[in-house]
Amino acid sequence: MEIVNPMYWNASLVAQVLSVIAVALNLLVVLVFATTKQFRVKYHGFVFNLVLADIAVSVTLFIYMRPHPFDKAVQAVGRAFFLTAQLNILAVAVNRLLALSLMPPARYDAVVTPARMVLACLLIWIVSAALFVPTTFLQDKKLNWLIQALLPLITLVMTGIFYVMVFRKIAHYRAPLAYTQGISDIEEQTSTRLRQTRHLMVTFTVIFVASALCWLPFCVVFIMLFAHGGPTISLSVALWWSFPPLTINSILNPFIYWWRFKEARDGFYQLLFGCCCRRRQETAEETEGDL
């Protein structure tokens, strides 16, 4: 996008810097995924898909903030990527609700296979593109603005509803397990699945709240555009400053992974200390060669 008003430069610069930071942090998470076997499990499928979406969001926003001749196309793709990130947070709740509904755990494992998990991740990208790419090219600007505001808000509301349903389901299973004597193997597996689900849901509740807070300025600006009937200088500036919070969301997520997932911390430390050890070994070999 070509910036013609110097009032937008600060917002553009902040968004570009934050985009670079977000890409770097999420690429580090991808590297941790690639080098940590314990992290590459079906349980973390939507986590990895969210990481990819955050990278795509940050790259697209960086391009959008710079002068280029493909303004509408980049805008459409960027909005689709933003929705992809939101739908991944929703998919976690749907997946966990399915895991709690298909008991014993073997039933869930038989239904939700790794191949189907990959298919679900791809479907999220396709649905996001189908919803946002055509609507970006609508001739009616007011309708376009309304869609930009309502789609994220509807997704956030649906996500909140599913998260409440999952936590209610967890509470429903907790009481009978606590008083069961002589827990069988199946009940032990169920108890383990509940602990995993509770931990994952708490993690993604933090991600969901952060996402909602970062998205609200963007949605509010588009609602104001729709209500006002057209952009003003103040609304245009507000719109530009609503982009940096969206990128902050992509920056926060890697820190949440590191905080909540032991596998992520172990993988990061292994990656960090492994690089240090290799560097020391190479230095020692070079020193011995010089002697």
N, C-alpha and C positions, 0 to 999 in steps of 0.2 A: 504494500500500500504506500502510495506517495503522500508524504506528510507535508501539507502546504501551510499549516499554522504552527508557529514556533511554540504555542501553548501545549501542543501534543508531544513535543520532543522529549520532555522529561519522562512522561509515561511510557513512550516508546523505548527509550533507553533502559529504563528499569525493567520493562518486560523482556527485552532482549537479553540482558544480563542474567535475569532469573531463569530464562529459558536455557541458557548455556549451563548454568549450575544444575538445573533439573535433569538435563540430558546426561551430564557427567555422573550424577548420583545414581540415576536409574541404570546407566550402563554398568556401573559398579555392581548393582544388584544382579544384573544379568550375568556378570562374571562370577558372582558368588553362586548363582544357580548352576552355572556350567561346571563349577569345580566342587560342588557339594552334593554328594549323592543323596544324603538325607533330605535335602531340600527339593530334589526332583521327584516328587511323589504326586499322586493324583489329588491328595489332600490340598496341595498348594497350586493346583492348576489355574484357578482364577486369579491367584496372587500374581503369577507370572504373566498372565494376560493383562492384568492391570498395569504391571511394569511396562510392558510393550506399549500400552495405550498412553501412559504418561510420557514415554519417549516420543511417540508420534505427535502428541499434543504440543509438547515443547518445541519440537522441530518446526511444526507447522506454524505455531505462533511466532517463532523467530522469523520465518520467511514472510509471514503476513505483515509484520512490523517494518519490513524493509521495502524499498521501491521495487516493484516487479509488474509485469504486464498481465498477470493472471489473477487479478484481485478476487473475482467471483469464485473461480475454481478453488483457490486456496482457502477462501472463506468457507466454502461448502465442505471441503475435506476436513478442515479444522474443526468445524462444528460437529461433524460425524465422529471425529476422534474424541472430542469432549464427551459426547453421549456414550461412546464405547466405554470410557473410564467409569462413568456413572452406572451403566448397565452391568459392569463386572461386579460392582459393589452389591447391586441387587441380586446378581446371580449367586453370590456366596450365600445369601440368606435362603434363596430357593433351593440351592443344593443341600444346605444343612437341614432344611425342613424335610426334604426328601430323605436324607439319611436317617432322621429321627422317625419318619413314618414307615420306612421299610426296615422293620426289625424282624428277626435278628440281623446283625450287620452283614452277614453273608448274602442276604437278599439285596441289600444296597450295592454291595460289591459286584453282584451278578448283573444288576441293571445298569449301574454307572461304571462302565468300563473306561480305560484310558482313551480308547478310540472315540467313544461317545463324548468324553470330556473335551477332547480336541475339537470335535465337531461343534459342540456347544460354544466353545470359544470363538470359532470361525463364524458361527451364526450371529454372535453378538456384533461383530464387525459389519456383517452384511446388513443386519437390521438397522444399525445406526446409519449406515450409508443410505439405505433405502428411505429412511425417515427424513434425513437432513439435506442430502444432496439435491433432490428435486425441489424441496421447499425454498432453498436459498435463491433459486432463479425465478421465484414468483414475481409477477409484475406488480401485484398489490403489496406495497411496502408495509402498510398497516397490518395486513394479515401475516406477512413475514415476521414482523416484530413480535406479534402475539405468539406465533409458533416458537420463536426463539426463547420467549419467556416461559411459555407453558410446558413445553416438552421437558426441560430440566426439572421444573417444579413438580410435574406429575411423576417423573421418575423418582425424585426425592421422597415424595409422599408414599409412593408404592413401596419403596425400599424401607421406609420407617415402619409401615404396616407389617411387612414380612419379618422384619427384625423383632417386632413385638410378638408375632406369632411363634417365632423360633424360641424366644426366651420363655414364653408361656409353656411351650412343649417341653423344654428342659425342666422347668419347675414341676410339670406334671409327672415326669419320669423320676425325679429325684427322691420323692417320699417313699415309694414302694421299695426302691433299691436299698434305702438306708436301713430297713427293718427286715430284710431277707436274710434268713439263716442258711448257711451252707450254699453259698453262691455257686452256681454252675458255671461251666466254661462259657456258655452263651451269655449268661448274665454278666460275667466279667468282661466279655467283649463289648456288651452293651454299655456297661459302666465306663469303659475306656473310650468308647465312641462319644458318650455324653461329655466326658472331660475334654476331649479334643474339640467337640463342637462348641462348648462353652468358651474355651480359650480362643478359638478362631472368631467366634461371634463378638466377644469383648474387643478383640483386636480390630475387627472391621466396624464395630460401633464407633471406635475412636476415628477410624478413617472416614466413616460416614458423616460424623459430626463435623470433622474438618472440611470435608467436601461441601457440605451444606453451607457452612459459614463462608467458604471461598466463592461459592456459586451465587449466593444471595445478591451481592452488588450487581452482578451481570444481569440477573433476572429482573431486579428492580428497575434498572435503567431501561430495559426493553419494555417493561410495563408502562413506564413514564413516557417513553417514545410513542407507544400506542395510544395512551390517554391524551397526550398533547397533540398528536396528529402529525408531527414532524420534528426534525432535530433542531435544537438551538445550540448556541455555542457552549452553554453550560452543560447541556445533556451530552454533547459530543465529547467534551472533556471528561465528563463522568464515565462515559462509555470506554474511553481509552484507559482510564484509571481502574476500570473493572477487570482489565486483562491481567495485570500483575497478580492479583489474588488467585486467579485460576492457575497460574504457574506456581505460586507458593504451595498450592495443594499438591502438585507433582513433586515439589521439594520435600514436603513433610512426610510423604508416604515412605521413602526409604528409611528415614529415622524411626518411623513406627514399626517397620519390619524388624529393624535392628533391636528395638526395645522389646518387642513382643515375641519374636521367634528365636528360640535358642539356636536352631539350625542356621539361621542367618548370621548370628553372632559368631558361632563356631566357624562357619565358612569364611567370614570376613577375617577373623584372626588367623585362620590357617592360610588364607591367601596372603595376608600381610606378612606374617612371620616366615611363610614359605619363600616369598620374594626376598626377604632380608637374609635368610639362610643361604639361598642360592647366590646372592650377591657376595656374601662373606666367603663362600666356597670358591667363587670365581676369583675373588681378590687374593685368597690364599694360594690358589693354583698359579696365578700370575706372579706372585711373590716368589714361590718356589722355583718357577721357571727362570726368573731373573737371577736367582742364586746359582 
